[in-house]
Amino acid sequence: MEKSQLKRENWGSRIGFIMAAAGSAIGLGNIWRFPYLTGTNGGGAFILIYLVIILGIGLSVMTAEFAIGRRASLAAAGAFKKFDRRFTFVGVLGVISAFFIMGFYPVVGGWALAYVFKSVTGLLSNTSAIADYFGNFISSPIEPVIWMILYLLANIVIVAKGVQSGIEKASKIMMPILYVLLIVIIIRSVTLPGASKGLEFLFKPDFSKVNGSTFLAALGQAFFSLSLGMGCMITYGSYLSKKENLPKNALLVTGMDTCAALLAAIAIFPALFAYGMEPTQGPGLVFVVVPTIFSQMGVIGIILSVLFFIILTLAALTSSLSLLEVVTAYLIDERKMERKKAVSIASSLMIVTGILSSLSLGLLSDFKVLFGVGFFDFFDIITDKIFLAIGGMLIAIYTGWFMKKEDIKDELTNGGTIQFKLFEVWYAVTKYIIPIAIGAVAIAGIMAIEQTALMIFGLAFIVVLAIFSKKI
């Protein structure tokens, strides 16, 4: 192989990396998932638990992932294989997690893209029929599949262009637009009569609804939202210059992601309460409640609906780019493929899983993959509640117990050229507190949720993966 083929791509600028990493973190997890989980888990209480987990666990794990990726200059699987082959399975688990998430993520991204156009073609004309409209749309055997493929094609085009020309350039444009559009909708939402009840729901904790599943939901949401445990931040970190300040970058990305989640909640809940709707709508919150709200605002509502679903599409796109890149980078690093071939193979498989996920909400709704769940729910549950949290815990264990302390300090201080005053605190938290905290939350959550059998299956899968990882 020629030397030029071995040269690894890099980010063109610090702002480009920040926008791309923040884009990976800010996605459906913030705009679609965070609001409905907040609504079904007690509002302010869930937000408080989520923020504690983000600051106490998420930020530390992200810092570790950046350090591992840059130290190795390889994506998820290769990074662990390079330093300790026993932990290769952790990197492979990240690649599998990214692939499984892309089994359902483009489906929801396709819904968002479709609703941009549906907002101006009759979606908002009949308020009472919006819920039925959504149900009929997602259960259709053809239309949502077409939108899913169109959405995935956008990912393919951008990732095929590479790190600088594709992912970085797209993120620089999309991220600022996303924040501006969110703020526009917030201004309208908080000025509605009765909006204060929505703000009270968000920021006045009600701990009566809190149980083990609430903590597990918050933990899963934190990892899903920050793109942790799925190889994204290790992969993005592998393209980083040795001059970048990793702890500062991790703090910036975490802060931007958390702000986006809170902004999305502030955009939705004041308007939801202003129109007398229930916050416990579940996954249909964005696609049923939001159009219902906007349908009562006349022409302004149509404009805001278009803007909102453009936001949702952009947010989804910036995240799914990183997920596709994780699988693509694995094929490039470990299977020595050219980028375009790697993208073609990864995306072709994702089209198949996306079609199965979409059809599982309609035509294949009676077909169950395992333990009474269809493809869409299987990909969601096994990643959110199992793979991501366990992956994050294993990354913390690897960083604290198996990497040399002087190596990790060298990486986080750029060879002693920058200061990381809280290194000892961060190291102790990563080594001791995070593994115990994630383990405790996972055990409490497993005991409180209905999919116990699926959780056991997921854990067994990880054990088998660990046993055979040396052959991968």
N, C-alpha and C positions, 0 to 999 in steps of 0.2 A: 504493500500500500504506500502511495506517495506521501511525502511529508505534508503537503498542502491539505491532504484529505484528513490528516490527524489533527490539524489545528482546530482548537475549540472556539466556538463563537463566544462573543462577549457583548454586554450591554454597551451602547454607544455613549451613554451619559448617566449620571447619577439620577437625574430627574426622570429619565426614561425607565430606569430600574424601579424607582419608587412608584411611578404610575402603573407599571406592569404588575409589581408585587401587590400593590393596593388593589389593582383591578382583579387580580386573582382572588384576593380576600373578599372584595366587595362584589357580591353577585346575588343569585337567587336566595342565598342564605340570609341576606340582609333585607331585601325588598319583598320577597315572597314568603320566606320561611320564618324569619324572626317575628314579624307581626302576628302570624297565626299562632305560633307557639306562645307568644306573650299573651294573646287573647285566651288561650285554653289553659294557661298555667298561672292565672291569678294576677296578671298585669305587673304592677310595680314590684311584687315579691320576686317574680321570675327575672325581671330586669336586674334587680339588686344581686341575686345569686349569679346571674350571667356575668355581670361586671366584675364580681369578685373572682370568678373563674378565669375571665379574660386576663385580668391583671396578675393574678397569683399563679396561673398555670400557662395560659396561652402565650403570653409575652415571652416567658422563659423558654418554652418549647420552640417558638419561632426563632429566637436567638440561636438556640442549639442547631436547628435545621440549617440556618444560613451558614453557621460555622462548619458543619459537617460537609455541606455541598461545596463551599469554597475551598476548604482544606483539601478535598479530594479532586476538585475540578471534574467531577463526574456526577451524573444524575443519581437518583435514589438507590437503585440496586448496586451500581458500580461503586458508589461512595462507601457503602458498608463492606462490600467485598474487598476493596482495596486495603482497608485497615484491619478488619477482623472478619474473616470468612464465616465465623459462627453466626454473625448478625446479618448475613446476606438476606435471610428471609424477611427481615424488617424492611429492607429496601424493596424487595419483591412484593411484600404486602402493600406497600405504598403504591406501587404500580397497579396492582390488582384493584386496590381501592379506587384509584383514579379511573380505571377502566369501568368498574362497576357503577361509579357515580355517573359516568358518561352513558350508562345504560338507561338512565331516566332523565338526566339533566337536559339533553337536547329536546326531549319531549315537552318539558315545561317551557324551555326557551322558544320552541315552536309555537306554543300557545300564546306567549307574550307577543311574538312577531305577528301572529294572526290577528290579535286584538288591536294592534295599531291600526290595521285596515278596517276591522269590523267596527271600530268606534265611529267611523264615518259612513258605514254602509248598513245602518239599521240596528245595530246592537243596542243603542240607547233609546230607541223609539218606543219601546214597551217595557216600562219598569217592572211590572209584575211577571214578565216572562224571562227575565235575565238569568235566573237560577236554572230554569229548564233549558234555556239556550246553551248554557255552559255544559250541562249534563249531556245534552244531545251532541254537542260539538266534540267533547273528549271521547265519547263512546262511538263516534263515527269510525268506520273501518278505513276510510280513505283520506279525508281532509286533514286531520291532525298529523298523519304520517307525512303528507306532502309538506306541511309547514315545518315539521321536524327535520326533514331532509334539506329544505331550503336554509334553515338555521344552521345545520351542521356544515353545509357547503361554505357558508361564510367563515366558519372556523377553519376549514380545510385551506381555503385561499390564503388566509392570514398566516397560519402556522407554516405553510409550505414556503412562504417568503423568508422564513428564518427569524432569528431573534431580533436583530436591529430593524430590518426592513419590514418585518411583519408585526410581531407582538409588540415591540417597543413603540413603533410609530402609531399603531392603532390605539394603544393604551393612552398615549399622550393626548390624543384627540378626544377619546370617549370619556375619560375620567372627569375632566373639568365640566363637560356637558352634563354628565350625570348629576353632579352636585348642584349646578345651576338650576336644572329642571326640578330637582327635589325641593329646593328652596322656594321656587315659584309656587308649587303645589302646597307647601306648608303655609305660606302667606294666606292663601285662600282658605285652607282648612281651619286654621286657628281663629279666623275672623268670623266664622259662622256662629249664629246664635246657639248656645248650648255646648259649644266646643270645650268649655272648661271641664265638663264631666269626663271627657276623653283624656284630658291632661291629668286629671285627678286619678283616673284608672291607671295611667302609666306610671305616675310618680308617687302614689300613696300605696305602699306595700300591703297586701292582704295575705298574711302567712297561714290563714286557715286552709288554703288549698295546696299547701306545700307538703310533698312526701318524697319518697325515694325516687320516683319516676321524674319528679320536677328537677331534681339535681342532675339526673342522667340526661334529661332533655336539654338542660342548660349546658352541660359538659359537651354533649354531642353537637349542639348548636355552635358552641365556641370553636370547636375543632373544624366543623363544616364551614363555618363562616370565615375563619382565618386560613383555610386551606392547609391545615396541619394534619400530619399522620397520613397524607396521601401522596407524598413525594413532591408536591408543587414547590415548596419553599427550599427544599434541598436542591431541586433541579434549577430553580431560578438563582439560588446562591452559587451554583457551580459556574454560572456565567459572570460572576462578579469580579471586579478588579480587586487586587490586594490592597488598594488604597482606601476602599470603602470602610466606613465605621459601622460595623455590623450591629452592635447594640442600639445605636441611634437609629439606624434604618428600621430595625425591628420595632422600636417604639413608634416611629412615624407610621409604619404600615398598620400596626395594631390600632393606633389612635384614629387613623382615617377610616378603618373598617368599623370600629365601634361607633364613630360619629355617623357613618352612613346608616347603620342599623337603627340608631336612635332617631335620626331624621326621618327614616321610613315610617317608624312607629308614630312619630308626631304628625306626619303627613296623613296617616290613615285614621287613627283613633279619634281625634277631635271631630272629624267629619262624620265618622261612624256613629258616635254618640249624639251628634247634632241632629241626625236623621232618625234617631230612635232605634238603631239596629243592635243586634247582639254581637259582642266581641268574640264569642266562642264559635266562630264559623268554620274553623279547621282549615285545611289546605285550599278550600275554595274562597277564602277571604278576599284575596286580591282579584280573582276573576269573577266573583259574584257581587260582593259587597261594594267594591270600588266603582264598577260600572253603574251599580244601582244608585250610589251617591251622586255620581256625575250626571246621571240621566235626569236628575231633578234640578239641574242648573241651566237648562237650555243650551244655547250655542256655546256659552262659556264652558259648560260641562263637556261638550264634545271635544273642544280644544284641549281641556285639561286631561281628558281620558286618553287622547292621542299622545300627549306629553308623558303621561304616567307610564303607558305601555312602551313608549320609546325608551324611557328610563329602565324599565324592567328588562327589555331586550338587550340594551347596552350593558347593564349590570351582569346579566347572564352570560353575555358574550365574553366579557373581560375575564370571567372565571373559567368558562369552558375552554378558552384558549390555553390556560395553564394546565388543565386536566389533559387535554389532547397532547400538549407538549411533554408531559410526564411520560406517557406511553411512547411517544415519538422518540424522545431522548433515550429511553431504554433500548429501543431498536437500533438507534444510531450508535450508542456507546457499547452495548453488549452484543449486538448482532451485526455491527459494522455496516449498516445499511446507509445509503444516501438519504438525505432528508425527505425528498419528494416521495421516494418509495416507502419510507417508514410512515409518512403521513397517510399515504394511500392505503397501506395495510391496516393501520390503526383505525382510520375512519371507516373503512369498509366493514370491519367487525362491529364498530359502534352503530352503524346504520342498522345492522341486523338486530342488535340488542335494543336499539331505540324503537324499531318496529314492533318487537315483541312486547316492550313496555307499553307502548301506545295501545296496541290491540288488547292488552290485558285489562284495560279499562272499559272495553266494549266487547268485541267479537270473541276474545279469549278470556272473558271475565270468569267463566266457570272452570278454567284450567288453573290449577295451583302448582307452583314450582315445588314448594316445601311448606309443610306445617300450616296449610290453609291460607297462604298468601300468593298473589300473582307476581309476575315479573317486576312490575313497577314498584310494588311495596317491598319485594324481596331485595332489590338493589338498594332501596332507600334504607330499610331497617338494618341490613347486615353491615352497611358502611357506617351509617350515622351512630348506631348504638353499640357497635362492636369494633369494627376494624380501625376507625379513626382514633377512638379513645385508647384502645390497646396499643395501636401504633405509636401514639404520643407517649404513652407510658414506657414503651420499650426504647424509644429515642432518648427519654430522660435517663433510663437505666444505663443505656450504652454510653451516654455522655458522661454521667457521673461515676460509673463504676468500671468502665472498660477503656475509655480514652484516657491518655495520659493527661493529668491536670495541667502540666506545663505546655502541652501541645494546644489544648483548648484555650488556655490563657494567651498563648502566643498568637493564635488566630483572632481572638476577640480584641486584642490590643495592637494588631498589625505589627507584630514583632517588637512590641514595647514602644512604638512610636506614638500611640494615642493612649489616653487614660480610660479605664473602665473601673471607676472607683467602687462600684458595687459588685465587683467580680466575685469576691468571697461569699457575699450574700446570695447572689445568683447561683453560684456553684452548689452551695449547701441546699438551697431550695430545690434545684434540679436533681440533686443526688438523693436527697432524703424525703423531702415533703411531697413532691409531685407524684412519684410512684405510689406512695401510700394513699394520697388523696384520690388519685384516679381509681385505684383498686377499691377503695371504700365506696366511692360513688357508683362504680360499676356493679358491685355486689348488692348495694341497696337498690339500685335501679332494676337489676334482674329480678329481685324478689317482688318488685312492685308492678312489673309490666306483664302483659298477657303473652308476649312472644318468647316465653322462657325456653321452649324447645329450640327455637331458631337461634337464640343466644348461645345455647350449648353447642349447637351445630357450628356456629361461627367460631367459637373458641376451639373446638376440635379441629376445624380447618386450619387455624393458625398453628396448632401443635404439629399437625401433619406437614404443613409448609416448612416449619422449622426443622423437622427431621430430614426432609428431602431437599433442603435449600442448597446444599453443596453441589447438587446435580443440576441446578437451574442455571 
